[in-house]
Amino acid sequence: MRHSKKIIKLGRKYAHRKFMLANMASSLIEKKRINTTLTKAKALKNFFEPLVTKSKTDTTHNRRIVFRSLRNKEAVSELFRNISKKVGNRPGGYTRVVKLGNRLGDNASMAMIELVDYNQTYKLDKSEKKKSTRRGRRSNKKTDDIDKVNKIESVDNSINKEINQVGSKEVEEKPIDQTEDKQSSKKEEEKPIDQTEDKQGSKKEEEKPIDQTE
């Protein structure tokens, strides 16, 4: 039976477990929320909240105690300067654990651990993102309308060009007919030449009676 066994060992030895929780706590101080397994989140909550209560009284002794656990100067300064001021009125419960479901692969239960007083920053980020997407949609509609108008204008211009080309072709075809008329007139002029040939033939016929008299 597990009576009076409060330490969550996480399948690791003391040194490994100690440094792992220190790294997770420093990342939680930096990012204000992290995703991990449910058992690790519960172990981190038990490890992190006593450090936050120490940070409420900013003394050299408390800073050394917290640094002994975290081993990160930037995380210690962030904890004592910013987080302790927001959390100073709370008697406890500085973090929240939210279940996220099971992980694909090994089906481990996942959870999110976050600092309670830093929810407004994430809400503001979400609202700003929504506003930006709406503006983007409106701008996209305007651009779509402009593109449609440009397409219609381009189609009209192409139709006008085709009409002008057809008209120019008809105008160009008329001189071709005149040339055909000229060719026909030349043929008619060539006909008198044939008449001269007929005259020569008639002369030959006239010469035939002369031969008969001989």
PyMOL commands that place a pseudoatom at each C-alpha (Angstrom):
pseudoatom trace, name=CA, resn=MET, resi=1, chain=A, elem=C, hetatm=0, pos=[0.000, 0.000, 0.000]
pseudoatom trace, name=CA, resn=ARG, resi=2, chain=A, elem=C, hetatm=0, pos=[1.119, 3.565, -0.771]
pseudoatom trace, name=CA, resn=HIS, resi=3, chain=A, elem=C, hetatm=0, pos=[0.457, 5.213, 2.564]
pseudoatom trace, name=CA, resn=SER, resi=4, chain=A, elem=C, hetatm=0, pos=[2.581, 8.310, 3.305]
pseudoatom trace, name=CA, resn=LYS, resi=5, chain=A, elem=C, hetatm=0, pos=[4.455, 8.077, 0.002]
pseudoatom trace, name=CA, resn=LYS, resi=6, chain=A, elem=C, hetatm=0, pos=[4.181, 11.622, -1.393]
pseudoatom trace, name=CA, resn=ILE, resi=7, chain=A, elem=C, hetatm=0, pos=[7.262, 11.607, -3.638]
pseudoatom trace, name=CA, resn=ILE, resi=8, chain=A, elem=C, hetatm=0, pos=[6.539, 10.949, -7.320]
pseudoatom trace, name=CA, resn=LYS, resi=9, chain=A, elem=C, hetatm=0, pos=[9.636, 9.131, -8.531]
pseudoatom trace, name=CA, resn=LEU, resi=10, chain=A, elem=C, hetatm=0, pos=[8.782, 9.211, -12.284]
pseudoatom trace, name=CA, resn=GLY, resi=11, chain=A, elem=C, hetatm=0, pos=[10.914, 6.108, -12.900]
pseudoatom trace, name=CA, resn=ARG, resi=12, chain=A, elem=C, hetatm=0, pos=[14.133, 8.097, -12.339]
pseudoatom trace, name=CA, resn=LYS, resi=13, chain=A, elem=C, hetatm=0, pos=[16.750, 8.383, -9.643]
pseudoatom trace, name=CA, resn=TYR, resi=14, chain=A, elem=C, hetatm=0, pos=[17.040, 11.333, -7.285]
pseudoatom trace, name=CA, resn=ALA, resi=15, chain=A, elem=C, hetatm=0, pos=[19.664, 13.315, -9.228]
pseudoatom trace, name=CA, resn=HIS, resi=16, chain=A, elem=C, hetatm=0, pos=[17.946, 12.855, -12.600]
pseudoatom trace, name=CA, resn=ARG, resi=17, chain=A, elem=C, hetatm=0, pos=[14.537, 13.724, -11.163]
pseudoatom trace, name=CA, resn=LYS, resi=18, chain=A, elem=C, hetatm=0, pos=[15.925, 16.817, -9.398]
pseudoatom trace, name=CA, resn=PHE, resi=19, chain=A, elem=C, hetatm=0, pos=[17.518, 18.343, -12.510]
pseudoatom trace, name=CA, resn=MET, resi=20, chain=A, elem=C, hetatm=0, pos=[14.556, 17.451, -14.710]
pseudoatom trace, name=CA, resn=LEU, resi=21, chain=A, elem=C, hetatm=0, pos=[12.121, 19.269, -12.412]
pseudoatom trace, name=CA, resn=ALA, resi=22, chain=A, elem=C, hetatm=0, pos=[14.511, 22.247, -12.194]
pseudoatom trace, name=CA, resn=ASN, resi=23, chain=A, elem=C, hetatm=0, pos=[14.590, 22.522, -16.006]
pseudoatom trace, name=CA, resn=MET, resi=24, chain=A, elem=C, hetatm=0, pos=[10.807, 22.227, -16.252]
pseudoatom trace, name=CA, resn=ALA, resi=25, chain=A, elem=C, hetatm=0, pos=[10.332, 24.889, -13.559]
pseudoatom trace, name=CA, resn=SER, resi=26, chain=A, elem=C, hetatm=0, pos=[12.675, 27.330, -15.309]
pseudoatom trace, name=CA, resn=SER, resi=27, chain=A, elem=C, hetatm=0, pos=[10.850, 26.804, -18.624]
pseudoatom trace, name=CA, resn=LEU, resi=28, chain=A, elem=C, hetatm=0, pos=[7.521, 27.356, -16.837]
pseudoatom trace, name=CA, resn=ILE, resi=29, chain=A, elem=C, hetatm=0, pos=[8.838, 30.652, -15.427]
pseudoatom trace, name=CA, resn=GLU, resi=30, chain=A, elem=C, hetatm=0, pos=[9.993, 31.717, -18.883]
pseudoatom trace, name=CA, resn=LYS, resi=31, chain=A, elem=C, hetatm=0, pos=[6.973, 30.657, -20.987]
pseudoatom trace, name=CA, resn=LYS, resi=32, chain=A, elem=C, hetatm=0, pos=[4.238, 30.759, -18.298]
pseudoatom trace, name=CA, resn=ARG, resi=33, chain=A, elem=C, hetatm=0, pos=[2.763, 27.438, -19.539]
pseudoatom trace, name=CA, resn=ILE, resi=34, chain=A, elem=C, hetatm=0, pos=[4.082, 24.100, -20.749]
pseudoatom trace, name=CA, resn=ASN, resi=35, chain=A, elem=C, hetatm=0, pos=[2.649, 20.805, -21.999]
pseudoatom trace, name=CA, resn=THR, resi=36, chain=A, elem=C, hetatm=0, pos=[3.813, 17.539, -20.446]
pseudoatom trace, name=CA, resn=THR, resi=37, chain=A, elem=C, hetatm=0, pos=[2.456, 14.270, -19.085]
pseudoatom trace, name=CA, resn=LEU, resi=38, chain=A, elem=C, hetatm=0, pos=[-0.035, 14.350, -16.238]
pseudoatom trace, name=CA, resn=THR, resi=39, chain=A, elem=C, hetatm=0, pos=[2.276, 12.747, -13.664]
pseudoatom trace, name=CA, resn=LYS, resi=40, chain=A, elem=C, hetatm=0, pos=[5.124, 15.130, -14.505]
pseudoatom trace, name=CA, resn=ALA, resi=41, chain=A, elem=C, hetatm=0, pos=[2.763, 18.101, -14.236]
pseudoatom trace, name=CA, resn=LYS, resi=42, chain=A, elem=C, hetatm=0, pos=[1.672, 17.016, -10.752]
pseudoatom trace, name=CA, resn=ALA, resi=43, chain=A, elem=C, hetatm=0, pos=[5.277, 16.488, -9.675]
pseudoatom trace, name=CA, resn=LEU, resi=44, chain=A, elem=C, hetatm=0, pos=[6.227, 19.913, -11.050]
pseudoatom trace, name=CA, resn=LYS, resi=45, chain=A, elem=C, hetatm=0, pos=[3.373, 21.548, -9.157]
pseudoatom trace, name=CA, resn=ASN, resi=46, chain=A, elem=C, hetatm=0, pos=[4.630, 20.092, -5.862]
pseudoatom trace, name=CA, resn=PHE, resi=47, chain=A, elem=C, hetatm=0, pos=[8.173, 21.224, -6.704]
pseudoatom trace, name=CA, resn=PHE, resi=48, chain=A, elem=C, hetatm=0, pos=[7.384, 24.740, -7.975]
pseudoatom trace, name=CA, resn=GLU, resi=49, chain=A, elem=C, hetatm=0, pos=[4.793, 26.190, -5.587]
pseudoatom trace, name=CA, resn=PRO, resi=50, chain=A, elem=C, hetatm=0, pos=[7.042, 26.235, -2.464]
pseudoatom trace, name=CA, resn=LEU, resi=51, chain=A, elem=C, hetatm=0, pos=[9.571, 28.233, -4.502]
pseudoatom trace, name=CA, resn=VAL, resi=52, chain=A, elem=C, hetatm=0, pos=[6.908, 30.813, -5.337]
pseudoatom trace, name=CA, resn=THR, resi=53, chain=A, elem=C, hetatm=0, pos=[6.042, 31.253, -1.649]
pseudoatom trace, name=CA, resn=LYS, resi=54, chain=A, elem=C, hetatm=0, pos=[9.753, 31.840, -0.944]
pseudoatom trace, name=CA, resn=SER, resi=55, chain=A, elem=C, hetatm=0, pos=[9.877, 34.508, -3.665]
pseudoatom trace, name=CA, resn=LYS, resi=56, chain=A, elem=C, hetatm=0, pos=[7.215, 36.626, -1.898]
pseudoatom trace, name=CA, resn=THR, resi=57, chain=A, elem=C, hetatm=0, pos=[9.841, 37.870, 0.578]
pseudoatom trace, name=CA, resn=ASP, resi=58, chain=A, elem=C, hetatm=0, pos=[12.763, 39.158, -1.472]
pseudoatom trace, name=CA, resn=THR, resi=59, chain=A, elem=C, hetatm=0, pos=[15.832, 38.493, 0.666]
pseudoatom trace, name=CA, resn=THR, resi=60, chain=A, elem=C, hetatm=0, pos=[19.293, 37.195, -0.105]
pseudoatom trace, name=CA, resn=HIS, resi=61, chain=A, elem=C, hetatm=0, pos=[18.658, 34.035, 1.883]
pseudoatom trace, name=CA, resn=ASN, resi=62, chain=A, elem=C, hetatm=0, pos=[15.476, 33.215, -0.030]
pseudoatom trace, name=CA, resn=ARG, resi=63, chain=A, elem=C, hetatm=0, pos=[17.190, 33.906, -3.358]
pseudoatom trace, name=CA, resn=ARG, resi=64, chain=A, elem=C, hetatm=0, pos=[19.947, 31.454, -2.465]
pseudoatom trace, name=CA, resn=ILE, resi=65, chain=A, elem=C, hetatm=0, pos=[17.429, 28.784, -1.470]
pseudoatom trace, name=CA, resn=VAL, resi=66, chain=A, elem=C, hetatm=0, pos=[15.521, 29.191, -4.745]
pseudoatom trace, name=CA, resn=PHE, resi=67, chain=A, elem=C, hetatm=0, pos=[18.734, 29.229, -6.775]
pseudoatom trace, name=CA, resn=ARG, resi=68, chain=A, elem=C, hetatm=0, pos=[19.804, 26.004, -5.106]
pseudoatom trace, name=CA, resn=SER, resi=69, chain=A, elem=C, hetatm=0, pos=[16.707, 24.337, -6.591]
pseudoatom trace, name=CA, resn=LEU, resi=70, chain=A, elem=C, hetatm=0, pos=[16.512, 26.050, -10.016]
pseudoatom trace, name=CA, resn=ARG, resi=71, chain=A, elem=C, hetatm=0, pos=[20.211, 26.538, -10.901]
pseudoatom trace, name=CA, resn=ASN, resi=72, chain=A, elem=C, hetatm=0, pos=[19.260, 29.337, -13.333]
pseudoatom trace, name=CA, resn=LYS, resi=73, chain=A, elem=C, hetatm=0, pos=[19.946, 33.023, -12.574]
pseudoatom trace, name=CA, resn=GLU, resi=74, chain=A, elem=C, hetatm=0, pos=[17.546, 34.393, -15.208]
pseudoatom trace, name=CA, resn=ALA, resi=75, chain=A, elem=C, hetatm=0, pos=[14.683, 32.256, -13.925]
pseudoatom trace, name=CA, resn=VAL, resi=76, chain=A, elem=C, hetatm=0, pos=[15.371, 33.325, -10.325]
pseudoatom trace, name=CA, resn=SER, resi=77, chain=A, elem=C, hetatm=0, pos=[15.411, 37.030, -11.235]
pseudoatom trace, name=CA, resn=GLU, resi=78, chain=A, elem=C, hetatm=0, pos=[12.179, 36.666, -13.263]
pseudoatom trace, name=CA, resn=LEU, resi=79, chain=A, elem=C, hetatm=0, pos=[10.523, 34.849, -10.358]
pseudoatom trace, name=CA, resn=PHE, resi=80, chain=A, elem=C, hetatm=0, pos=[11.457, 37.471, -7.751]
pseudoatom trace, name=CA, resn=ARG, resi=81, chain=A, elem=C, hetatm=0, pos=[10.891, 40.575, -9.917]
pseudoatom trace, name=CA, resn=ASN, resi=82, chain=A, elem=C, hetatm=0, pos=[7.710, 39.871, -11.881]
pseudoatom trace, name=CA, resn=ILE, resi=83, chain=A, elem=C, hetatm=0, pos=[5.924, 36.673, -10.862]
pseudoatom trace, name=CA, resn=SER, resi=84, chain=A, elem=C, hetatm=0, pos=[6.089, 37.281, -7.095]
pseudoatom trace, name=CA, resn=LYS, resi=85, chain=A, elem=C, hetatm=0, pos=[4.424, 40.698, -7.522]
pseudoatom trace, name=CA, resn=LYS, resi=86, chain=A, elem=C, hetatm=0, pos=[1.450, 39.241, -9.381]
pseudoatom trace, name=CA, resn=VAL, resi=87, chain=A, elem=C, hetatm=0, pos=[1.101, 36.297, -7.024]
pseudoatom trace, name=CA, resn=GLY, resi=88, chain=A, elem=C, hetatm=0, pos=[1.693, 38.175, -3.758]
pseudoatom trace, name=CA, resn=ASN, resi=89, chain=A, elem=C, hetatm=0, pos=[-1.983, 38.317, -2.742]
pseudoatom trace, name=CA, resn=ARG, resi=90, chain=A, elem=C, hetatm=0, pos=[-2.606, 34.587, -3.228]
pseudoatom trace, name=CA, resn=PRO, resi=91, chain=A, elem=C, hetatm=0, pos=[-2.170, 32.229, -0.280]
pseudoatom trace, name=CA, resn=GLY, resi=92, chain=A, elem=C, hetatm=0, pos=[-1.411, 29.310, -2.616]
pseudoatom trace, name=CA, resn=GLY, resi=93, chain=A, elem=C, hetatm=0, pos=[-2.524, 27.574, -5.786]
pseudoatom trace, name=CA, resn=TYR, resi=94, chain=A, elem=C, hetatm=0, pos=[-0.213, 29.468, -8.137]
pseudoatom trace, name=CA, resn=THR, resi=95, chain=A, elem=C, hetatm=0, pos=[-0.430, 26.917, -10.931]
pseudoatom trace, name=CA, resn=ARG, resi=96, chain=A, elem=C, hetatm=0, pos=[-3.221, 25.120, -12.764]
pseudoatom trace, name=CA, resn=VAL, resi=97, chain=A, elem=C, hetatm=0, pos=[-3.139, 21.646, -14.322]
pseudoatom trace, name=CA, resn=VAL, resi=98, chain=A, elem=C, hetatm=0, pos=[-5.475, 21.067, -17.279]
pseudoatom trace, name=CA, resn=LYS, resi=99, chain=A, elem=C, hetatm=0, pos=[-5.880, 17.634, -18.893]
pseudoatom trace, name=CA, resn=LEU, resi=100, chain=A, elem=C, hetatm=0, pos=[-5.403, 17.493, -22.661]
pseudoatom trace, name=CA, resn=GLY, resi=101, chain=A, elem=C, hetatm=0, pos=[-6.253, 13.881, -23.452]
pseudoatom trace, name=CA, resn=ASN, resi=102, chain=A, elem=C, hetatm=0, pos=[-4.050, 10.974, -24.450]
pseudoatom trace, name=CA, resn=ARG, resi=103, chain=A, elem=C, hetatm=0, pos=[-0.943, 11.137, -26.610]
pseudoatom trace, name=CA, resn=LEU, resi=104, chain=A, elem=C, hetatm=0, pos=[-0.727, 9.289, -29.903]
pseudoatom trace, name=CA, resn=GLY, resi=105, chain=A, elem=C, hetatm=0, pos=[1.755, 6.452, -29.864]
pseudoatom trace, name=CA, resn=ASP, resi=106, chain=A, elem=C, hetatm=0, pos=[2.024, 5.391, -26.221]
pseudoatom trace, name=CA, resn=ASN, resi=107, chain=A, elem=C, hetatm=0, pos=[-1.461, 6.643, -25.174]
pseudoatom trace, name=CA, resn=ALA, resi=108, chain=A, elem=C, hetatm=0, pos=[0.002, 8.589, -22.231]
pseudoatom trace, name=CA, resn=SER, resi=109, chain=A, elem=C, hetatm=0, pos=[-2.302, 11.092, -20.532]
pseudoatom trace, name=CA, resn=MET, resi=110, chain=A, elem=C, hetatm=0, pos=[-1.152, 14.636, -21.351]
pseudoatom trace, name=CA, resn=ALA, resi=111, chain=A, elem=C, hetatm=0, pos=[-1.725, 17.841, -19.393]
pseudoatom trace, name=CA, resn=MET, resi=112, chain=A, elem=C, hetatm=0, pos=[-0.928, 21.543, -19.487]
pseudoatom trace, name=CA, resn=ILE, resi=113, chain=A, elem=C, hetatm=0, pos=[0.458, 23.316, -16.416]
pseudoatom trace, name=CA, resn=GLU, resi=114, chain=A, elem=C, hetatm=0, pos=[0.282, 27.118, -16.359]
pseudoatom trace, name=CA, resn=LEU, resi=115, chain=A, elem=C, hetatm=0, pos=[0.563, 30.082, -14.013]
pseudoatom trace, name=CA, resn=VAL, resi=116, chain=A, elem=C, hetatm=0, pos=[-2.903, 31.217, -12.953]
pseudoatom trace, name=CA, resn=ASP, resi=117, chain=A, elem=C, hetatm=0, pos=[-2.367, 34.983, -13.122]
pseudoatom trace, name=CA, resn=TYR, resi=118, chain=A, elem=C, hetatm=0, pos=[-1.002, 35.022, -16.679]
pseudoatom trace, name=CA, resn=ASN, resi=119, chain=A, elem=C, hetatm=0, pos=[-4.167, 34.037, -18.566]
pseudoatom trace, name=CA, resn=GLN, resi=120, chain=A, elem=C, hetatm=0, pos=[-4.878, 37.579, -19.804]
pseudoatom trace, name=CA, resn=THR, resi=121, chain=A, elem=C, hetatm=0, pos=[-1.765, 37.641, -21.965]
pseudoatom trace, name=CA, resn=TYR, resi=122, chain=A, elem=C, hetatm=0, pos=[-2.949, 34.587, -23.898]
pseudoatom trace, name=CA, resn=LYS, resi=123, chain=A, elem=C, hetatm=0, pos=[-6.488, 35.953, -24.231]
pseudoatom trace, name=CA, resn=LEU, resi=124, chain=A, elem=C, hetatm=0, pos=[-5.162, 39.218, -25.674]
pseudoatom trace, name=CA, resn=ASP, resi=125, chain=A, elem=C, hetatm=0, pos=[-3.009, 37.332, -28.144]
pseudoatom trace, name=CA, resn=LYS, resi=126, chain=A, elem=C, hetatm=0, pos=[-6.011, 35.290, -29.319]
pseudoatom trace, name=CA, resn=SER, resi=127, chain=A, elem=C, hetatm=0, pos=[-8.221, 38.396, -29.739]
pseudoatom trace, name=CA, resn=GLU, resi=128, chain=A, elem=C, hetatm=0, pos=[-5.503, 40.197, -31.692]
pseudoatom trace, name=CA, resn=LYS, resi=129, chain=A, elem=C, hetatm=0, pos=[-5.134, 37.209, -33.979]
pseudoatom trace, name=CA, resn=LYS, resi=130, chain=A, elem=C, hetatm=0, pos=[-8.885, 37.119, -34.638]
pseudoatom trace, name=CA, resn=LYS, resi=131, chain=A, elem=C, hetatm=0, pos=[-8.946, 40.836, -35.474]
pseudoatom trace, name=CA, resn=SER, resi=132, chain=A, elem=C, hetatm=0, pos=[-6.046, 40.429, -37.858]
pseudoatom trace, name=CA, resn=THR, resi=133, chain=A, elem=C, hetatm=0, pos=[-7.785, 37.544, -39.656]
pseudoatom trace, name=CA, resn=ARG, resi=134, chain=A, elem=C, hetatm=0, pos=[-10.989, 39.547, -40.077]
pseudoatom trace, name=CA, resn=ARG, resi=135, chain=A, elem=C, hetatm=0, pos=[-9.104, 42.473, -41.526]
pseudoatom trace, name=CA, resn=GLY, resi=136, chain=A, elem=C, hetatm=0, pos=[-7.349, 40.099, -43.838]
pseudoatom trace, name=CA, resn=ARG, resi=137, chain=A, elem=C, hetatm=0, pos=[-10.658, 38.682, -45.055]
pseudoatom trace, name=CA, resn=ARG, resi=138, chain=A, elem=C, hetatm=0, pos=[-12.046, 42.152, -45.791]
pseudoatom trace, name=CA, resn=SER, resi=139, chain=A, elem=C, hetatm=0, pos=[-8.930, 43.127, -47.636]
pseudoatom trace, name=CA, resn=ASN, resi=140, chain=A, elem=C, hetatm=0, pos=[-9.132, 39.875, -49.595]
pseudoatom trace, name=CA, resn=LYS, resi=141, chain=A, elem=C, hetatm=0, pos=[-12.706, 40.687, -50.628]
pseudoatom trace, name=CA, resn=LYS, resi=142, chain=A, elem=C, hetatm=0, pos=[-11.610, 44.093, -51.895]
pseudoatom trace, name=CA, resn=THR, resi=143, chain=A, elem=C, hetatm=0, pos=[-8.761, 42.595, -53.841]
pseudoatom trace, name=CA, resn=ASP, resi=144, chain=A, elem=C, hetatm=0, pos=[-11.113, 39.965, -55.305]
pseudoatom trace, name=CA, resn=ASP, resi=145, chain=A, elem=C, hetatm=0, pos=[-13.499, 42.708, -56.486]
pseudoatom trace, name=CA, resn=ILE, resi=146, chain=A, elem=C, hetatm=0, pos=[-10.622, 44.645, -58.023]
pseudoatom trace, name=CA, resn=ASP, resi=147, chain=A, elem=C, hetatm=0, pos=[-9.414, 41.508, -59.799]
pseudoatom trace, name=CA, resn=LYS, resi=148, chain=A, elem=C, hetatm=0, pos=[-12.902, 40.874, -61.189]
pseudoatom trace, name=CA, resn=VAL, resi=149, chain=A, elem=C, hetatm=0, pos=[-13.138, 44.448, -62.522]
pseudoatom trace, name=CA, resn=ASN, resi=150, chain=A, elem=C, hetatm=0, pos=[-9.705, 44.146, -64.122]
pseudoatom trace, name=CA, resn=LYS, resi=151, chain=A, elem=C, hetatm=0, pos=[-10.688, 40.847, -65.755]
pseudoatom trace, name=CA, resn=ILE, resi=152, chain=A, elem=C, hetatm=0, pos=[-13.881, 42.398, -67.181]
pseudoatom trace, name=CA, resn=GLU, resi=153, chain=A, elem=C, hetatm=0, pos=[-11.918, 45.360, -68.540]
pseudoatom trace, name=CA, resn=SER, resi=154, chain=A, elem=C, hetatm=0, pos=[-9.359, 43.067, -70.140]
pseudoatom trace, name=CA, resn=VAL, resi=155, chain=A, elem=C, hetatm=0, pos=[-12.149, 41.029, -71.801]
pseudoatom trace, name=CA, resn=ASP, resi=156, chain=A, elem=C, hetatm=0, pos=[-13.762, 44.214, -73.145]
pseudoatom trace, name=CA, resn=ASN, resi=157, chain=A, elem=C, hetatm=0, pos=[-10.443, 45.418, -74.520]
pseudoatom trace, name=CA, resn=SER, resi=158, chain=A, elem=C, hetatm=0, pos=[-9.829, 42.090, -76.233]
pseudoatom trace, name=CA, resn=ILE, resi=159, chain=A, elem=C, hetatm=0, pos=[-13.309, 42.175, -77.819]
pseudoatom trace, name=CA, resn=ASN, resi=160, chain=A, elem=C, hetatm=0, pos=[-12.745, 45.719, -79.088]
pseudoatom trace, name=CA, resn=LYS, resi=161, chain=A, elem=C, hetatm=0, pos=[-9.396, 44.709, -80.563]
pseudoatom trace, name=CA, resn=GLU, resi=162, chain=A, elem=C, hetatm=0, pos=[-11.005, 41.777, -82.386]
pseudoatom trace, name=CA, resn=ILE, resi=163, chain=A, elem=C, hetatm=0, pos=[-13.734, 44.051, -83.787]
pseudoatom trace, name=CA, resn=ASN, resi=164, chain=A, elem=C, hetatm=0, pos=[-11.143, 46.555, -85.017]
pseudoatom trace, name=CA, resn=GLN, resi=165, chain=A, elem=C, hetatm=0, pos=[-9.103, 43.787, -86.617]
pseudoatom trace, name=CA, resn=VAL, resi=166, chain=A, elem=C, hetatm=0, pos=[-12.156, 42.441, -88.452]
pseudoatom trace, name=CA, resn=GLY, resi=167, chain=A, elem=C, hetatm=0, pos=[-12.996, 45.937, -89.758]
pseudoatom trace, name=CA, resn=SER, resi=168, chain=A, elem=C, hetatm=0, pos=[-9.449, 46.516, -90.974]
pseudoatom trace, name=CA, resn=LYS, resi=169, chain=A, elem=C, hetatm=0, pos=[-9.497, 43.158, -92.783]
pseudoatom trace, name=CA, resn=GLU, resi=170, chain=A, elem=C, hetatm=0, pos=[-12.687, 44.128, -94.662]
pseudoatom trace, name=CA, resn=VAL, resi=171, chain=A, elem=C, hetatm=0, pos=[-11.119, 47.415, -95.704]
pseudoatom trace, name=CA, resn=GLU, resi=172, chain=A, elem=C, hetatm=0, pos=[-8.000, 45.628, -96.916]
pseudoatom trace, name=CA, resn=GLU, resi=173, chain=A, elem=C, hetatm=0, pos=[-10.055, 43.138, -98.970]
pseudoatom trace, name=CA, resn=LYS, resi=174, chain=A, elem=C, hetatm=0, pos=[-11.620, 45.874, -101.149]
pseudoatom trace, name=CA, resn=PRO, resi=175, chain=A, elem=C, hetatm=0, pos=[-8.388, 46.808, -103.050]
pseudoatom trace, name=CA, resn=ILE, resi=176, chain=A, elem=C, hetatm=0, pos=[-7.948, 43.118, -103.801]
pseudoatom trace, name=CA, resn=ASP, resi=177, chain=A, elem=C, hetatm=0, pos=[-11.257, 43.193, -105.704]
pseudoatom trace, name=CA, resn=GLN, resi=178, chain=A, elem=C, hetatm=0, pos=[-10.060, 46.239, -107.660]
pseudoatom trace, name=CA, resn=THR, resi=179, chain=A, elem=C, hetatm=0, pos=[-6.964, 44.355, -108.722]
pseudoatom trace, name=CA, resn=GLU, resi=180, chain=A, elem=C, hetatm=0, pos=[-9.179, 41.544, -109.949]
pseudoatom trace, name=CA, resn=ASP, resi=181, chain=A, elem=C, hetatm=0, pos=[-11.141, 44.089, -111.996]
pseudoatom trace, name=CA, resn=LYS, resi=182, chain=A, elem=C, hetatm=0, pos=[-7.894, 45.384, -113.459]
pseudoatom trace, name=CA, resn=GLN, resi=183, chain=A, elem=C, hetatm=0, pos=[-6.871, 41.871, -114.410]
pseudoatom trace, name=CA, resn=SER, resi=184, chain=A, elem=C, hetatm=0, pos=[-10.223, 41.323, -116.133]
pseudoatom trace, name=CA, resn=SER, resi=185, chain=A, elem=C, hetatm=0, pos=[-9.838, 44.624, -118.012]
pseudoatom trace, name=CA, resn=LYS, resi=186, chain=A, elem=C, hetatm=0, pos=[-6.383, 43.537, -119.152]
pseudoatom trace, name=CA, resn=LYS, resi=187, chain=A, elem=C, hetatm=0, pos=[-7.892, 40.343, -120.517]
pseudoatom trace, name=CA, resn=GLU, resi=188, chain=A, elem=C, hetatm=0, pos=[-10.440, 42.387, -122.432]
pseudoatom trace, name=CA, resn=GLU, resi=189, chain=A, elem=C, hetatm=0, pos=[-7.636, 44.500, -123.845]
pseudoatom trace, name=CA, resn=GLU, resi=190, chain=A, elem=C, hetatm=0, pos=[-5.905, 41.355, -124.985]
pseudoatom trace, name=CA, resn=LYS, resi=191, chain=A, elem=C, hetatm=0, pos=[-8.951, 40.437, -127.094]
pseudoatom trace, name=CA, resn=PRO, resi=192, chain=A, elem=C, hetatm=0, pos=[-8.156, 42.956, -129.905]
pseudoatom trace, name=CA, resn=ILE, resi=193, chain=A, elem=C, hetatm=0, pos=[-4.876, 41.137, -130.334]
pseudoatom trace, name=CA, resn=ASP, resi=194, chain=A, elem=C, hetatm=0, pos=[-6.945, 38.088, -131.141]
pseudoatom trace, name=CA, resn=GLN, resi=195, chain=A, elem=C, hetatm=0, pos=[-8.874, 40.202, -133.682]
pseudoatom trace, name=CA, resn=THR, resi=196, chain=A, elem=C, hetatm=0, pos=[-5.645, 41.007, -135.485]
pseudoatom trace, name=CA, resn=GLU, resi=197, chain=A, elem=C, hetatm=0, pos=[-4.996, 37.330, -135.691]
pseudoatom trace, name=CA, resn=ASP, resi=198, chain=A, elem=C, hetatm=0, pos=[-8.457, 36.949, -137.250]
pseudoatom trace, name=CA, resn=LYS, resi=199, chain=A, elem=C, hetatm=0, pos=[-7.580, 39.646, -139.813]
pseudoatom trace, name=CA, resn=GLN, resi=200, chain=A, elem=C, hetatm=0, pos=[-4.457, 37.773, -140.772]
pseudoatom trace, name=CA, resn=GLY, resi=201, chain=A, elem=C, hetatm=0, pos=[-6.554, 34.649, -141.170]
pseudoatom trace, name=CA, resn=SER, resi=202, chain=A, elem=C, hetatm=0, pos=[-8.983, 36.547, -143.419]
pseudoatom trace, name=CA, resn=LYS, resi=203, chain=A, elem=C, hetatm=0, pos=[-6.081, 37.803, -145.527]
pseudoatom trace, name=CA, resn=LYS, resi=204, chain=A, elem=C, hetatm=0, pos=[-4.980, 34.235, -146.063]
pseudoatom trace, name=CA, resn=GLU, resi=205, chain=A, elem=C, hetatm=0, pos=[-8.475, 33.351, -147.174]
pseudoatom trace, name=CA, resn=GLU, resi=206, chain=A, elem=C, hetatm=0, pos=[-8.398, 36.256, -149.626]
pseudoatom trace, name=CA, resn=GLU, resi=207, chain=A, elem=C, hetatm=0, pos=[-5.134, 34.999, -151.032]
pseudoatom trace, name=CA, resn=LYS, resi=208, chain=A, elem=C, hetatm=0, pos=[-6.709, 31.637, -151.812]
pseudoatom trace, name=CA, resn=PRO, resi=209, chain=A, elem=C, hetatm=0, pos=[-8.823, 32.923, -154.742]
pseudoatom trace, name=CA, resn=ILE, resi=210, chain=A, elem=C, hetatm=0, pos=[-5.681, 34.332, -156.270]
pseudoatom trace, name=CA, resn=ASP, resi=211, chain=A, elem=C, hetatm=0, pos=[-4.256, 30.850, -156.323]
pseudoatom trace, name=CA, resn=GLN, resi=212, chain=A, elem=C, hetatm=0, pos=[-7.388, 29.560, -158.028]
pseudoatom trace, name=CA, resn=THR, resi=213, chain=A, elem=C, hetatm=0, pos=[-7.008, 32.075, -160.863]
pseudoatom trace, name=CA, resn=GLU, resi=214, chain=A, elem=C, hetatm=0, pos=[-3.544, 30.800, -161.447]
for i in range(1, 214): cmd.bond("trace and resi %d" % i, "trace and resi %d" % (i + 1))
show_as sticks, trace
zoom trace
